[in-house]
Amino acid sequence: MDKQVKILVVDDEERIRRLLKMYLERENYIIDEADNGDDALKKALENDYDVILLDLMLPGRDGIEVCKEIREKKATPIIMLTAKGEESNRVQGFEAGTDDYIVKPFSPREVVLRVKALLRRAANTMYVFADTTAKDVLVFPHLTIDNDAHRVTVDGQEVNLTPKEYELLLFLAKSPDKVFDREQLLKEVWHYEFFGDLRTVDTHIKRLREKLNKVSPTAAKMIVTVWGVGYKFEVVND
């Protein structure tokens, strides 16, 4: 039997929580709610949610703070909800580690579609077993990406990545030595127009390197900055 999807909806407006809950429950998802940042953080850390819908403006800790603290412990996919659509707010959200961003007022149907897309990208990350017959596996010195299992291992140790960090690493690793500029990476990995939010790419590269570096500095060095151009994946043996 398939595991039922569990989602945490965080917003201080009851009508928005009720609306999202109604639409998401139609998809047979289990919905928890929180109306402030402190309660949201407590629930997020105590439970294993498949997706968190997180409002930016909250009583207590705001959405940025909550997202940052969740990211210190977990890679749960997060969609930020906010009435502020300015570039600085979007960049702030992505720097904190959010995977997607929806500006209010939004269509509940769009939220459902974004949730489904995020669930597809994160599918099986936490619940698969190693399959020795898997075909979609990239193996490098110090680093293995098993795309069938959505799993990254560095020197035999699994590295916990967010869906977007995983996609970015996989995209670069599929084309070793090919240089991609930030605009290309935004288009190919994020699939949305972010109107020049190029720092989003830089932030995710930084977070990805940090996570790899904790296990293997050599693996982290495979993500190479090409100054003035962008980034590439370069196989490093030592």
N, C-alpha and C positions, 0 to 999 in steps of 0.2 A: 504494500500500500504506500502511495506517495505521501511524503511528509507535507503537512498542511503549512502553507506560508503564514508567517506571523509578522505583523507590521506594527510599529509604534508611530502613532500620529501625535505630533507635538505642536500645539498652537494655543494661545491664550484666549482665542475667540471660540466659544462653544459652537456657534453656528457653522464655523468652518470645520471643526472636528466632526460634527454631526454629519455634514455634507460628505466629507471624505470617507467617513466610516460607512455611510450608506452605499456609496459607489464601490468601495473596496470589498465590502461584505458580499456584494453581488457576484464577485469573482471567487467567493468561498474562502477569502482570506480571514484569518483571525486578527482582530484589531484591539490593541491596547492604546490608551490615551494618556497624555500628560498635558497640563496647562501652564507649567512653569519650567524653567531651566533646571532647577535642582531636582525636581521629581523626574524629569526626563533623563538626566544623567544617571540617577539611581537605578531607574528601570532599565536603561540601556546597558548598564554594566552588570546587572543582576540576571538579565535574560538574554537569550540568543535570538535576536530578531533577524529576519531576512532582509528587511529594509526599514529605515527610519525616515519619516517625513518630518523635517525639522524647521520650524519657523525661526526667522532671524531675530525678530524683536520679541523678547520674552521677559516676564518678571524674573528677578533673581539673575542667574547667569543667562546671558543672551545666547543665541544659536551658535555664534562663532566660538564662544568659550566652551559650550557643551560639545561641539564637534571636535575641538582640539583635545579635550579631555577623553572623549571616546577613542580618538585615534591613538592615544597613548597606550590603550589596552586592547582595542579591537579593530578589525577591518570591516565591520558591518557597513554595507552600502548605505549612503546617506544622500537624500535629496533635500536641498535647502529651499524653503518657501519664504518669500519676502515681498513686501510691497515696494521695496527699494530696487529700482532697476538700473541704477547707475553702475558704470564700469567698476568703480572702486569697491562696491559691495560684492559684485560677482567675483572679482579677484580675491577679495578677503575670504569669501566662502571657499574658493578652490584652494587657497593657501592653507586654510584650516583643515582641508582634507575631504571636502564634500565631493560627491561623484557627479551630481547633476544639480541644476538650478532652475527653479520655476518662479516667475514673477507674478504676483497678484495684480489684478484679478486674473484667475486662471479658470480654464474649463476643467471640471472634475474628470471628464473623459480623457483629457490630455494627461492629467496626473496618473490615471490608470494605465495609459499607454507607456508613460515614462517608467512607471513601476515595473511593468511587464518587461520592458527593454532591459532594465537594470537587473531584474531577476534572471533573464536569459544570460546576461554577461557573467553573472556570479554563479550560474547554475553548477551545482555539485561541488563547489569549492570545499565545503566542510564535510561532505557526506559520501565521498567516493573512496573506493579502495584501489590500490595499485593494480593495473592491468598490464601484464607483461606482453600482451599481444598488441598493445596500443600502437597505432601507426603514427599518430600526430604528436611526435616527441622530438624536441630539439635538444641535442646533447653537445655541450661545450666543456672544455676543461673547467672544473669548479662549479659549473652551472648547468642545470637541466630544467627544461620547461616541458612539462607534460600537458599538452593542450587538451587532451581527452579528459584528463582529471582536473584541469584548471589548477595545476599545482607547480610551484617553483621550488626546487631544492638547490641549496648551495652547499657544496662539500657534504652532501648527504643529509643536511638539515633543512627542514621545510621552512620557507620564509613566508610570513603572513602578509599578503599584499591586498590592497583595495582593488575592486574590479578595474578601475581606471589605471592604477599603477601596473596591474598585470597586463592589460591591453597595450599599454605603452611599451613595456618591455618586450612583449611578444612581437609587436609590430616592428620594432627596431631589430630584434634578433633574427627575424625572418629574412632580413636583407643585410647581412654583415658587410661592413665597410661602405655601405651606401649612406651618403649624408642627406638628412632631411632638414629643411628649414622649419621654423616654428609654425608658419602658416600651414604647411603640409601636414604637420603632426596634429594641429587643431582640427583640420578637415578630416583626416583619416582615422584618428583615434577618438575625438570627441563627437564628431558627426553633427555638430551644431555650429552656427556662426556666432562667434563671441566678440565680433567687432574689434579685433585687435588686442584681445586680452592675452598677449603673448607670455606674460608672466605666469599664466596658468601652466604652460609647458615647463618653464624653468622650475617652478615650485615642485611639480610632480617628479621631474628628473632628480631634483635635490633629495626628495623624500625616498625615492627609489634607491638612489646611491647609498643613502644612510642605512636603509634596511639591509642591503646587500653587504655593506661594509662591516656591519656588526658581526657577520659570519665569516666573510672573506673579503679583505681589501682588494684582492686580485679580481674577484668577480665584479666588484664595484667599478674598477677601472675599465671594464669592458664598455661602459657607457661613456663615450668620449665627447667632449665639447669641441666643436670645430668653430673657433672664434670667428665672429662676424657672419657665420652661416647658420649653424644649427647643431644637430647632434647625430651621432652614428653609433652603431654597435661594432666593436672591434674585438676579435678573439685574442685574449691574452693568456699565455700559458703559465707564466710565473708572476 
